[in-house]
Amino acid sequence: MSARLEELKATLTLQFAGLSNREQRLVLLTASVALAFILGGGFLFVQSSLKGKEKQINAQKEQLEQILALESEFLDAKDKQKAQANKLQGKNISLFSLLQNSASDLGLVLKDLNEKKTPLKEADLVQVSVDVNLKEVSIDKLTSFLKSVESKEGEGLVKVTRLKTKTRFDNDQLLDVRMTVSTWRKPI
């Protein structure tokens, strides 16, 4: 291989020597310009590639800053979730008695209470829901009933998860109400 290189070098030197001074200068100038273009193009390519990588790094730094900023909120939410889960320990709220007590305090009559239990896969809890129907109730009594249900004995563990009201045709001051009241507990 080195013999071929020596032979090629000798041939080029011989051909170059056979050129006139003007032609030799033109060949050297052309070779210099070609070398400058190659080096300049390589430099521009590397610089462009570095700018692209720099943009990626800056974008990832911004994402990391967002994640770090949200980390404390996430940890707070996780602590609150644990606190709520700890509240559920030993708290088996009887929705039937809670609803009956709240209704009797306001002079309301509850009929046809239906209880449903639904396991929540992501939280290892059971949602206990009771469907409640109220007929001919004023907005004031409904508001008082809702406040009573969500605050009485429930400690934040009883919530109205669905509420549908309809104005009565015979008296527009009274409502027919359908609601679902729910609580959560650990599975037994």
ABEGO torsion letter per residue (X at the ends): XAAAAAAAAAAAAAAAAABBAAAAAAAAAAAAAAAAAAAAAAAAAAAAAAAAAAAAAAAAAAAAAAAAAAAAAAAAAAAAAAAAAAAABGBBBBAAAAAAAAAAAAGBBBBGBBBBBBBBAAAGBBBBBBBBBBBGBBAAAAAAAAAAAAABGAGGABBBABBBBBBBAABAABBBBBBBBBBBBBBX
